[in-house]
């Protein structure tokens, strides 16, 4: 009778440990060439110059909102404060004119390439301003335009009263914004009173929908009070 030696198999834990080591090694190799997301749940990643991944979580909205306190005072004086340099934007149509028949408003819109509050305050003397980081006509997102209000009976410069009657508008009123020969119609959704000292007083600049926001001072209520009008795009011509 021929005797054959019994083959010894490696214990199951050894197989398991070997498999885990090989998997980790393969995952590391794949990640180094960009084939693996930062997280298993698919959170978006951004590569740095050293090829490391930087996670962008769902609440990273640092470039998608503007605090009302970051806009110039839309009344009699302006605080001294400046913000970061502007970022590049895709080309679209710059708004040139705003018409609101309900309140007899017909004004040119300025497109000032600055976030500096002192600069913006000075430019407001010539009329309403589109905030540089907000959307342009034809783009997804929110077009933010702000202008002065004044309840003084007499002012030399009528631009201090540019947005005096914004608070009179109601849901459904039409706002016409034009640029480069095209006209965009917006329907008013709401006009709200807010306080810029409230940390939640921010305006979304996220690239979602096609909206228009107008901001001006509520001079009768107080220095930090604002009227914020929101409207939705309903048509173009």
C-alpha positions in Angstrom: 0.0 0.0 0.0 1.3 3.4 -1.0 1.2 6.2 1.6 0.9 9.8 0.5 1.6 12.7 2.8 -1.4 14.7 3.9 -1.4 18.2 2.4 -1.7 20.9 5.1 -4.0 23.8 4.3 -3.3 27.3 5.8 -5.8 28.2 8.5 -8.8 30.4 7.4 -7.5 33.5 9.4 -4.3 33.4 7.3 -6.3 33.5 4.1 -8.5 36.3 5.4 -5.5 38.4 6.5 -3.8 37.9 3.2 -6.9 38.9 1.3 -7.3 42.1 3.4 -3.6 43.1 2.8 -3.9 42.6 -1.0 -7.2 44.6 -1.0 -5.7 47.5 0.9 -2.6 47.5 -1.3 -4.7 47.5 -4.5 -7.0 50.3 -3.1 -4.0 52.4 -2.3 -2.5 51.9 -5.8 -5.8 52.8 -7.4 -6.3 55.9 -5.3 -2.8 57.1 -6.2 -3.8 57.3 -9.9 -7.3 58.7 -9.3 -9.6 55.7 -9.6 -11.1 55.8 -6.1 -13.3 58.5 -4.6 -12.5 60.1 -1.3 -15.3 58.5 0.5 -17.3 55.3 -0.2 -20.5 57.4 -0.2 -19.3 59.4 -3.2 -18.6 62.8 -1.6 -17.1 65.0 -4.3 -13.3 65.3 -4.2 -11.0 68.0 -5.4 -7.3 67.3 -6.2 -4.7 69.6 -4.8 -1.4 70.3 -6.7 0.2 67.5 -4.7 -2.4 65.0 -6.0 -3.9 64.7 -2.5 -7.7 64.7 -2.3 -9.6 67.4 -0.5 -13.2 66.5 0.4 -16.0 68.8 -0.4 -18.9 68.0 1.9 -22.6 68.8 1.3 -22.5 71.9 3.4 -19.6 73.7 1.8 -21.4 76.8 0.6 -18.5 79.3 1.2 -18.9 80.6 -2.4 -22.6 80.1 -2.7 -23.9 82.8 -0.4 -23.3 86.5 0.3 -24.0 88.0 3.7 -26.2 91.1 3.6 -23.7 92.6 6.0 -21.1 92.3 3.2 -23.0 94.7 1.0 -22.6 98.5 1.4 -25.0 100.4 3.6 -27.8 101.4 1.3 -28.7 104.5 3.3 -26.8 107.6 4.4 -23.3 106.3 5.2 -21.0 103.3 4.4 -18.8 101.2 6.7 -15.1 100.7 5.8 -14.6 97.1 4.9 -13.3 95.1 1.9 -13.7 91.5 0.7 -11.5 89.1 -1.2 -10.6 89.5 -4.9 -13.2 88.4 -7.5 -13.1 85.0 -9.0 -13.4 84.3 -12.8 -16.9 83.8 -14.2 -18.4 82.3 -17.3 -19.4 84.9 -19.9 -23.1 85.7 -20.2 -25.3 88.8 -20.7 -24.7 91.6 -18.2 -28.0 93.3 -17.0 -28.1 96.9 -18.3 -31.6 98.2 -17.3 -34.4 97.4 -14.9 -38.0 98.4 -15.3 -40.8 97.9 -12.8 -44.1 99.4 -14.2 -46.0 99.0 -10.9 -43.8 101.6 -9.2 -42.7 103.7 -12.2 -39.1 102.5 -11.9 -36.8 102.7 -14.9 -33.1 102.7 -14.2 -29.7 101.6 -15.6 -27.8 98.9 -13.8 -24.1 99.2 -13.1 -21.9 96.1 -13.3 -19.0 97.0 -10.9 -16.1 94.6 -10.8 -15.4 95.1 -7.1 -16.4 93.7 -3.7 -14.9 96.6 -1.7 -17.7 98.3 0.2 -16.3 101.8 -0.1 -16.0 101.4 -3.9 -19.6 100.0 -4.1 -21.0 102.8 -2.0 -19.4 105.4 -4.2 -20.7 103.7 -7.3 -24.3 103.5 -5.9 -24.4 107.3 -6.3 -24.8 106.6 -10.0 -27.5 103.9 -9.7 -28.2 100.3 -8.7 -25.4 97.7 -8.9 -25.3 94.1 -9.7 -23.2 92.2 -7.2 -20.1 90.9 -9.0 -20.4 87.3 -7.8 -24.1 86.9 -8.7 -25.5 85.4 -11.9 -25.8 87.2 -15.2 -28.8 87.2 -17.5 -29.1 83.7 -19.1 -27.1 82.0 -16.4 -28.3 79.6 -13.8 -28.4 81.2 -10.4 -29.4 84.4 -8.6 -28.9 87.9 -10.0 -28.4 90.2 -7.0 -29.0 93.9 -7.5 -28.9 96.5 -4.7 -29.7 100.2 -4.6 -30.3 103.1 -2.3 -33.5 104.2 -0.5 -34.0 107.5 1.3 -37.1 108.9 3.1 -35.7 112.4 3.1 -38.2 114.8 1.4 -35.5 116.4 -0.7 -32.3 114.9 -2.1 -30.0 116.4 -4.8 -29.1 113.0 -6.2 -32.2 111.0 -7.1 -30.2 107.7 -7.1 -30.4 107.9 -3.3 -34.1 107.2 -3.8 -33.6 104.6 -6.6 -35.3 101.7 -4.8 -37.6 103.7 -2.5 -40.8 101.9 -3.6 -39.5 98.3 -3.7 -41.4 97.5 -0.5 -44.7 98.4 -2.3 -44.4 95.5 -4.7 -46.5 92.4 -4.3 -46.4 88.7 -5.4 -47.1 88.5 -9.1 -45.8 92.0 -10.0 -43.6 92.0 -13.1 -39.9 93.1 -13.2 -38.2 93.6 -16.6 -34.4 93.3 -16.8 -32.7 93.8 -20.1 -29.3 93.5 -21.6 -27.7 93.1 -25.1 -31.0 93.6 -26.8 -32.9 90.9 -24.8 -35.5 91.3 -22.1 -36.0 89.0 -19.2 -39.3 89.0 -17.2 -39.4 88.1 -13.5 -42.4 87.6 -11.3 -42.2 88.9 -7.7 -42.5 86.1 -5.1 -42.0 88.0 -1.9 -40.7 91.1 -0.2 -39.3 90.6 3.3 -37.8 92.7 6.0 -34.5 91.4 7.4 -31.8 92.6 9.7 -28.1 92.4 8.6 -27.0 91.8 12.2 -28.8 88.5 12.1 -26.1 85.9 11.1 -28.7 84.0 9.1 -29.3 87.0 6.8 -27.6 85.7 3.7 -28.5 85.5 0.0 -27.9 82.3 -1.9 -25.7 82.6 -5.0 -25.9 78.9 -5.8 -26.2 78.0 -9.5 -29.7 76.8 -9.2 -32.9 78.1 -10.9 -33.0 81.6 -12.4 -33.8 84.1 -9.8 -33.6 87.9 -9.2 -33.0 89.5 -5.8 -33.3 93.2 -5.1 -32.0 94.7 -1.8 -32.4 98.1 -0.3 -32.5 99.9 3.1 -35.5 100.0 5.3 -34.6 103.4 6.5 -37.8 103.9 8.6 -37.0 100.8 10.7 -33.3 101.2 11.4 -29.7 101.3 10.1 -29.3 97.6 9.9 -32.8 96.9 8.4 -33.2 95.8 4.8 -35.9 95.0 2.3 -35.2 91.9 0.3 -37.3 91.2 -2.8 -37.1 87.8 -4.6 -38.5 87.0 -8.0 -38.4 84.1 -10.5 -37.8 84.2 -14.2 -41.0 83.6 -16.2 -40.0 84.5 -19.7 -37.5 86.1 -22.2 -37.9 88.2 -25.3 
